[in-house]
Amino acid sequence: MSGRNGNRLAEHFLDRPEDPERAASAAGTLVQWKRALVALRTILVAVLIAAGAGRTLAEQEPATQVDAPSAPVWEYDPENAQEILGTCAGCHGKNGQGGSDGTYPRLAGMRAKYISKQLRAFKTKERINIPMYPYAIERDLPETDVLDIARLLSKIELPTELPEFDESTSAFEKLRAAQSVFNVRRVDGDVERGAELYEEKCRKCHGKEAWGRGSSPQLAGQYTEYVESQIEQYKTGERIYSDKRMKKVIDTLSGEDIQDLLAYFSTRDD
């Protein structure tokens, strides 16, 4: 029934004083219809506004390649990033090169989208890592810090070999240069077969020659011990799959497959 018909109904009964109960009922019906129409109009306006906002957001270019769900307005702060890196350096090295033979992974040069995603997973306890517990809390690592450190680490390039030195280069400078070099040592396995397995099972997500893609991390240029330990944690359920495609792949890998893949990864930064 339209609002106009509701008004006519009310007028019909209100003009008949001999039936006060029916008149009161009609008046109540009129009020209910008016409220319903106001509510409907409010809903339609909200839907139209939301649709327009959605189109506007879809047309805008993202401010950064890093996902920032809780910090839509963010401007990179390099000084803050360097300060955070100082905290990370205790385990991951001053250049994000990792350490302790893969106990702490390399972070330098990894994709910002992947780093920020993992930091958020540590904060929500979706990914459990005891050494990260004291640092991955909102009070000490707000979203802006996540974005800052992710960007800084993603821009760090680690040389894979020593530069050429001249006679004027001091021993201290040579030592510092040597400490910044990162090169994964070769491991046993069938490299060619590992390359074939990678093409078949891994390349779609982890990119050409295992250097990562999107939010999928690089497997090349990472400690062999760390990659192996993460595969094992996935297999045992200690680490939760953030992508169901990973489970389908890892469940099919034999011990020999894993060793050959690791052998292939260890050649990618030569």
C-alpha positions as a Markdown table, in Angstrom:
| # | Residue | x | y | z |
|---|---|---|---|---|
| 1 | Met | 0.0 | 0.0 | 0.0 |
| 2 | Ser | 1.4 | 3.4 | -0.9 |
| 3 | Gly | 1.6 | 6.4 | 1.5 |
| 4 | Arg | -1.2 | 8.1 | -0.5 |
| 5 | Asn | -3.5 | 5.2 | -0.1 |
| 6 | Gly | -2.7 | 5.1 | 3.6 |
| 7 | Asn | -3.6 | 8.8 | 3.9 |
| 8 | Arg | -7.0 | 8.1 | 2.2 |
| 9 | Leu | -7.6 | 5.2 | 4.5 |
| 10 | Ala | -7.0 | 7.4 | 7.5 |
| 11 | Glu | -9.2 | 10.2 | 6.2 |
| 12 | His | -12.0 | 7.8 | 5.6 |
| 13 | Phe | -12.1 | 6.6 | 9.1 |
| 14 | Leu | -11.2 | 9.9 | 10.8 |
| 15 | Asp | -14.2 | 11.5 | 9.1 |
| 16 | Arg | -16.5 | 8.9 | 10.9 |
| 17 | Pro | -16.7 | 10.0 | 14.6 |
| 18 | Glu | -19.2 | 7.3 | 15.3 |
| 19 | Asp | -16.4 | 4.7 | 15.1 |
| 20 | Pro | -13.6 | 6.1 | 17.3 |
| 21 | Glu | -11.8 | 2.7 | 17.6 |
| 22 | Arg | -11.5 | 2.3 | 13.9 |
| 23 | Ala | -10.4 | 5.9 | 13.5 |
| 24 | Ala | -7.6 | 5.4 | 16.1 |
| 25 | Ser | -6.6 | 2.2 | 14.3 |
| 26 | Ala | -6.4 | 4.0 | 11.0 |
| 27 | Ala | -4.3 | 6.8 | 12.5 |
| 28 | Gly | -1.9 | 4.2 | 13.9 |
| 29 | Thr | -1.6 | 2.5 | 10.5 |
| 30 | Leu | -0.8 | 5.9 | 8.9 |
| 31 | Val | 2.1 | 6.5 | 11.3 |
| 32 | Gln | 3.5 | 3.0 | 10.7 |
| 33 | Trp | 3.5 | 3.5 | 7.0 |
| 34 | Lys | 5.2 | 6.8 | 7.2 |
| 35 | Arg | 7.9 | 5.3 | 9.4 |
| 36 | Ala | 8.3 | 2.4 | 7.0 |
| 37 | Leu | 8.7 | 4.8 | 4.1 |
| 38 | Val | 11.3 | 6.9 | 6.0 |
| 39 | Ala | 13.3 | 3.8 | 6.8 |
| 40 | Leu | 13.2 | 2.5 | 3.3 |
| 41 | Arg | 14.3 | 5.9 | 1.9 |
| 42 | Thr | 17.2 | 5.9 | 4.4 |
| 43 | Ile | 18.3 | 2.4 | 3.3 |
| 44 | Leu | 18.2 | 3.3 | -0.4 |
| 45 | Val | 20.3 | 6.4 | 0.2 |
| 46 | Ala | 22.9 | 4.4 | 2.2 |
| 47 | Val | 23.1 | 1.8 | -0.6 |
| 48 | Leu | 23.6 | 4.5 | -3.2 |
| 49 | Ile | 26.3 | 6.2 | -1.2 |
| 50 | Ala | 28.1 | 2.9 | -0.6 |
| 51 | Ala | 28.0 | 2.1 | -4.3 |
| 52 | Gly | 29.4 | 5.4 | -5.2 |
| 53 | Ala | 32.2 | 5.2 | -2.7 |
| 54 | Gly | 33.1 | 1.7 | -4.0 |
| 55 | Arg | 33.4 | 3.0 | -7.5 |
| 56 | Thr | 35.5 | 5.9 | -6.3 |
| 57 | Leu | 37.9 | 3.7 | -4.4 |
| 58 | Ala | 38.2 | 1.2 | -7.3 |
| 59 | Glu | 39.2 | 4.1 | -9.6 |
| 60 | Gln | 41.9 | 5.4 | -7.3 |
| 61 | Glu | 45.5 | 4.3 | -7.6 |
| 62 | Pro | 46.8 | 2.7 | -4.4 |
| 63 | Ala | 49.2 | 4.8 | -2.4 |
| 64 | Thr | 51.5 | 2.0 | -1.9 |
| 65 | Gln | 52.0 | -1.7 | -2.9 |
| 66 | Val | 51.9 | -2.7 | 0.7 |
| 67 | Asp | 48.5 | -3.8 | 2.1 |
| 68 | Ala | 47.4 | -1.4 | 4.8 |
| 69 | Pro | 43.9 | -2.4 | 6.1 |
| 70 | Ser | 44.1 | -0.5 | 9.4 |
| 71 | Ala | 46.2 | 2.5 | 8.1 |
| 72 | Pro | 44.7 | 3.7 | 4.9 |
| 73 | Val | 46.6 | 7.0 | 5.3 |
| 74 | Trp | 50.3 | 6.4 | 5.6 |
| 75 | Glu | 53.4 | 8.2 | 4.7 |
| 76 | Tyr | 56.8 | 6.4 | 4.8 |
| 77 | Asp | 59.0 | 7.5 | 7.7 |
| 78 | Pro | 62.6 | 6.5 | 7.0 |
| 79 | Glu | 63.9 | 7.5 | 10.4 |
| 80 | Asn | 61.2 | 5.4 | 12.1 |
| 81 | Ala | 62.0 | 2.5 | 9.9 |
| 82 | Gln | 65.7 | 2.7 | 10.7 |
| 83 | Glu | 64.9 | 2.8 | 14.4 |
| 84 | Ile | 62.7 | -0.3 | 14.1 |
| 85 | Leu | 65.5 | -2.1 | 12.1 |
| 86 | Gly | 67.8 | -1.5 | 15.1 |
| 87 | Thr | 65.5 | -3.6 | 17.2 |
| 88 | Cys | 65.3 | -6.3 | 14.5 |
| 89 | Ala | 69.0 | -6.4 | 14.0 |
| 90 | Gly | 69.5 | -8.4 | 17.2 |
| 91 | Cys | 68.2 | -11.5 | 15.4 |
| 92 | His | 68.0 | -10.6 | 11.8 |
| 93 | Gly | 71.2 | -8.6 | 11.4 |
| 94 | Lys | 71.8 | -4.9 | 10.9 |
| 95 | Asn | 71.1 | -5.3 | 7.2 |
| 96 | Gly | 68.3 | -7.8 | 7.5 |
| 97 | Gln | 70.6 | -10.6 | 6.4 |
| 98 | Gly | 69.4 | -13.0 | 9.0 |
| 99 | Gly | 71.7 | -15.2 | 11.0 |
| 100 | Ser | 72.6 | -18.3 | 13.0 |
| 101 | Asp | 72.6 | -20.4 | 9.9 |
| 102 | Gly | 69.0 | -19.9 | 9.1 |
| 103 | Thr | 67.5 | -19.8 | 12.6 |
| 104 | Tyr | 66.6 | -16.2 | 11.8 |
| 105 | Pro | 65.7 | -15.7 | 8.1 |
| 106 | Arg | 66.9 | -13.2 | 5.7 |
| 107 | Leu | 64.5 | -10.3 | 5.4 |
| 108 | Ala | 66.5 | -7.9 | 3.2 |
| 109 | Gly | 65.1 | -7.6 | -0.3 |
| 110 | Met | 62.0 | -9.6 | 0.5 |
| 111 | Arg | 58.7 | -8.2 | -0.8 |
| 112 | Ala | 57.1 | -5.5 | 1.4 |
| 113 | Lys | 53.7 | -7.1 | 0.9 |
| 114 | Tyr | 55.0 | -10.4 | 2.2 |
| 115 | Ile | 56.8 | -8.9 | 5.2 |
| 116 | Ser | 53.8 | -6.8 | 6.3 |
| 117 | Lys | 51.5 | -9.8 | 5.9 |
| 118 | Gln | 53.7 | -11.9 | 8.2 |
| 119 | Leu | 54.1 | -9.2 | 10.8 |
| 120 | Arg | 50.3 | -8.9 | 11.0 |
| 121 | Ala | 50.0 | -12.7 | 11.3 |
| 122 | Phe | 52.5 | -12.6 | 14.3 |
| 123 | Lys | 50.4 | -9.8 | 15.9 |
| 124 | Thr | 47.1 | -11.7 | 15.6 |
| 125 | Lys | 48.9 | -15.0 | 16.6 |
| 126 | Glu | 47.8 | -16.5 | 13.4 |
| 127 | Arg | 51.4 | -17.4 | 13.0 |
| 128 | Ile | 53.1 | -18.5 | 16.2 |
| 129 | Asn | 56.8 | -17.6 | 16.7 |
| 130 | Ile | 58.1 | -17.4 | 20.3 |
| 131 | Pro | 61.0 | -15.0 | 19.7 |
| 132 | Met | 58.6 | -12.6 | 18.0 |
| 133 | Tyr | 56.1 | -12.5 | 20.9 |
| 134 | Pro | 57.6 | -9.5 | 22.7 |
| 135 | Tyr | 57.7 | -7.4 | 19.6 |
| 136 | Ala | 54.6 | -8.3 | 17.6 |
| 137 | Ile | 52.0 | -6.5 | 19.7 |
| 138 | Glu | 49.9 | -3.5 | 18.7 |
| 139 | Arg | 51.4 | -1.2 | 21.4 |
| 140 | Asp | 55.0 | -1.7 | 20.2 |
| 141 | Leu | 54.3 | -2.4 | 16.5 |
| 142 | Pro | 51.3 | -0.4 | 15.2 |
| 143 | Glu | 50.3 | -0.6 | 11.5 |
| 144 | Thr | 52.4 | 2.4 | 10.5 |
| 145 | Asp | 55.5 | 0.7 | 11.9 |
| 146 | Val | 54.6 | -2.5 | 10.0 |
| 147 | Leu | 54.5 | -0.5 | 6.8 |
| 148 | Asp | 57.7 | 1.4 | 7.5 |
| 149 | Ile | 59.9 | -1.5 | 8.3 |
| 150 | Ala | 58.4 | -3.6 | 5.5 |
| 151 | Arg | 59.3 | -0.9 | 3.0 |
| 152 | Leu | 62.8 | -0.4 | 4.3 |
| 153 | Leu | 63.7 | -4.1 | 4.3 |
| 154 | Ser | 62.3 | -4.6 | 0.8 |
| 155 | Lys | 64.7 | -1.9 | -0.5 |
| 156 | Ile | 67.9 | -3.4 | 1.0 |
| 157 | Glu | 70.1 | -5.2 | -1.5 |
| 158 | Leu | 72.7 | -7.7 | -0.4 |
| 159 | Pro | 75.7 | -8.2 | -2.6 |
| 160 | Thr | 76.4 | -11.9 | -3.5 |
| 161 | Glu | 80.1 | -11.4 | -3.9 |
| 162 | Leu | 83.0 | -9.2 | -2.7 |
| 163 | Pro | 83.7 | -6.1 | -4.6 |
| 164 | Glu | 87.1 | -5.4 | -6.0 |
| 165 | Phe | 89.5 | -3.7 | -3.6 |
| 166 | Asp | 92.4 | -1.3 | -4.4 |
| 167 | Glu | 95.5 | -0.9 | -2.3 |
| 168 | Ser | 94.0 | 2.0 | -0.3 |
| 169 | Thr | 91.2 | -0.2 | 1.1 |
| 170 | Ser | 91.8 | -0.8 | 4.8 |
| 171 | Ala | 91.4 | -4.2 | 6.5 |
| 172 | Phe | 88.4 | -2.9 | 8.4 |
| 173 | Glu | 86.7 | -1.8 | 5.2 |
| 174 | Lys | 87.3 | -5.2 | 3.7 |
| 175 | Leu | 85.8 | -6.8 | 6.8 |
| 176 | Arg | 82.7 | -4.7 | 6.7 |
| 177 | Ala | 82.3 | -5.5 | 3.0 |
| 178 | Ala | 82.7 | -9.2 | 3.6 |
| 179 | Gln | 80.0 | -9.1 | 6.4 |
| 180 | Ser | 77.5 | -7.6 | 4.0 |
| 181 | Val | 77.9 | -10.3 | 1.4 |
| 182 | Phe | 75.1 | -12.9 | 1.3 |
| 183 | Asn | 75.4 | -16.1 | -0.8 |
| 184 | Val | 73.6 | -19.3 | 0.0 |
| 185 | Arg | 76.0 | -22.2 | 0.1 |
| 186 | Arg | 75.3 | -25.0 | -2.4 |
| 187 | Val | 73.6 | -28.1 | -1.0 |
| 188 | Asp | 73.4 | -31.7 | -2.3 |
| 189 | Gly | 70.6 | -32.7 | -4.6 |
| 190 | Asp | 69.6 | -32.9 | -8.3 |
| 191 | Val | 69.5 | -29.3 | -9.4 |
| 192 | Glu | 68.0 | -30.0 | -12.8 |
| 193 | Arg | 65.2 | -32.1 | -11.3 |
| 194 | Gly | 64.6 | -29.4 | -8.7 |
| 195 | Ala | 64.3 | -26.8 | -11.4 |
| 196 | Glu | 61.7 | -29.0 | -13.1 |
| 197 | Leu | 59.7 | -29.5 | -9.9 |
| 198 | Tyr | 59.8 | -25.8 | -9.3 |
| 199 | Glu | 58.4 | -25.0 | -12.7 |
| 200 | Glu | 55.7 | -27.5 | -12.2 |
| 201 | Lys | 54.6 | -26.8 | -8.6 |
| 202 | Cys | 56.0 | -23.5 | -7.4 |
| 203 | Arg | 56.6 | -20.9 | -10.1 |
| 204 | Lys | 53.0 | -19.8 | -10.4 |
| 205 | Cys | 53.1 | -18.3 | -6.9 |
| 206 | His | 56.8 | -17.7 | -6.1 |
| 207 | Gly | 57.7 | -16.2 | -9.5 |
| 208 | Lys | 60.5 | -16.7 | -12.0 |
| 209 | Glu | 63.5 | -18.4 | -10.6 |
| 210 | Ala | 62.0 | -18.4 | -7.1 |
| 211 | Trp | 62.5 | -14.6 | -6.3 |
| 212 | Gly | 58.9 | -14.2 | -5.1 |
| 213 | Arg | 55.7 | -12.7 | -6.4 |
| 214 | Gly | 53.1 | -10.6 | -4.7 |
| 215 | Ser | 52.6 | -11.8 | -1.1 |
| 216 | Ser | 54.5 | -15.0 | -1.8 |
| 217 | Pro | 58.1 | -14.9 | -0.5 |
| 218 | Gln | 61.3 | -15.5 | -2.4 |
| 219 | Leu | 62.8 | -19.0 | -1.9 |
| 220 | Ala | 66.0 | -18.1 | -3.7 |
| 221 | Gly | 68.6 | -16.2 | -1.6 |
| 222 | Gln | 67.2 | -17.6 | 1.6 |
| 223 | Tyr | 68.9 | -19.8 | 4.1 |
| 224 | Thr | 68.5 | -23.5 | 3.1 |
| 225 | Glu | 68.0 | -24.4 | 6.7 |
| 226 | Tyr | 65.2 | -21.9 | 7.1 |
| 227 | Val | 63.3 | -23.0 | 4.0 |
| 228 | Glu | 63.6 | -26.6 | 5.0 |
| 229 | Ser | 62.4 | -25.9 | 8.5 |
| 230 | Gln | 59.3 | -24.0 | 7.2 |
| 231 | Ile | 58.4 | -26.9 | 4.9 |
| 232 | Glu | 58.7 | -29.3 | 7.9 |
| 233 | Gln | 56.5 | -27.0 | 10.0 |
| 234 | Tyr | 53.9 | -26.9 | 7.3 |
| 235 | Lys | 53.9 | -30.7 | 7.1 |
| 236 | Thr | 53.6 | -31.2 | 10.9 |
| 237 | Gly | 50.9 | -28.5 | 11.3 |
| 238 | Glu | 53.2 | -26.3 | 13.4 |
| 239 | Arg | 52.8 | -23.5 | 10.9 |
| 240 | Ile | 49.3 | -22.8 | 9.5 |
| 241 | Tyr | 48.8 | -22.5 | 5.8 |
| 242 | Ser | 47.9 | -19.0 | 4.8 |
| 243 | Asp | 47.2 | -20.2 | 1.3 |
| 244 | Lys | 45.5 | -23.5 | 0.7 |
| 245 | Arg | 47.4 | -24.0 | -2.6 |
| 246 | Met | 50.5 | -24.5 | -0.5 |
| 247 | Lys | 49.0 | -27.5 | 1.3 |
| 248 | Lys | 48.2 | -29.2 | -2.0 |
| 249 | Val | 51.7 | -28.8 | -3.2 |
| 250 | Ile | 53.6 | -29.7 | 0.0 |
| 251 | Asp | 51.5 | -32.8 | 0.6 |
| 252 | Thr | 52.7 | -34.2 | -2.7 |
| 253 | Leu | 56.4 | -33.6 | -2.0 |
| 254 | Ser | 58.6 | -36.5 | -1.0 |
| 255 | Gly | 61.9 | -36.1 | 0.9 |
| 256 | Glu | 63.8 | -36.5 | -2.4 |
| 257 | Asp | 61.6 | -33.8 | -4.0 |
| 258 | Ile | 62.3 | -31.4 | -1.2 |
| 259 | Gln | 66.1 | -32.0 | -1.3 |
| 260 | Asp | 66.2 | -31.4 | -5.0 |
| 261 | Leu | 64.2 | -28.2 | -4.7 |
| 262 | Leu | 66.6 | -27.0 | -2.0 |
| 263 | Ala | 69.5 | -27.8 | -4.2 |
| 264 | Tyr | 67.9 | -25.7 | -7.0 |
| 265 | Phe | 67.2 | -22.7 | -4.6 |
| 266 | Ser | 70.8 | -22.7 | -3.5 |
| 267 | Thr | 72.0 | -22.0 | -7.0 |
| 268 | Arg | 69.7 | -19.0 | -7.7 |
| 269 | Asp | 71.9 | -16.3 | -6.1 |
| 270 | Asp | 75.2 | -17.4 | -7.7 |
